């Protein structure tokens, strides 16, 4: 089983690369953000931890976490961002390891974990290879504003809170440039995997 860690800045196209690997390379994939979302639902492990820390103010009238408010808190307060990562990353790591064990037992040849904060979390040891995805900054800002309904200032705060594109790419084994569209991304994936058998 060969394991790829897929990372990159927020709204750079990691999910598109993961989808291509799943569709054309028969990869088994897991998006850590999806796991985070699941654990943040009412009754979930992260839900309970966040409410204990931040209080009832982060719960909406419908009983869910107010993710926009939490985002405002952690992206404007480095100490709170450090705290939330310190409690979330170990929990997510356990789920990632369980997924890898299950994938191995199922006979998977290629496994891809989509991990936005891969380097920040110190998960490099999990992977045979690390891929980084990046896009043009203005496109990244536009996508993030549209996806999360943020102002430009809010989007920039989230982007600037992460590791720089240059550092992420310098630490990766493969860099995918998501700047010319889906076909070009597929071409780069094919080149990166040329000659590989999983």
HELIX and SHEET records of a PDB file:
HELIX    1   1 UNK A   14  UNK A   25  1                                  12    
HELIX    2   2 UNK A   32  UNK A   39  1                                   8    
HELIX    3   3 UNK A   45  UNK A   54  1                                  10    
HELIX    4   4 UNK A   56  UNK A   58  5                                   3    
HELIX    5   5 UNK A   67  UNK A   75  1                                   9    
HELIX    6   6 UNK A   78  UNK A  105  1                                  28    
HELIX    7   7 UNK A  118  UNK A  121  1                                   4    
HELIX    8   8 UNK A  124  UNK A  126  5                                   3    
HELIX    9   9 UNK A  137  UNK A  148  1                                  12    
HELIX   10  10 UNK A  152  UNK A  160  1                                   9    
HELIX   11  11 UNK A  165  UNK A  171  1                                   7    
HELIX   12  12 UNK A  182  UNK A  192  1                                  11    
SHEET    1   A 5 UNK A  28  UNK A  31  0                                        
SHEET    2   A 5 UNK A 110  UNK A 114  1                                        
SHEET    3   A 5 UNK A   2  UNK A   8  1                                        
SHEET    4   A 5 UNK A 129  UNK A 134  1                                        
SHEET    5   A 5 UNK A 174  UNK A 177  1                                        
END                                                                             
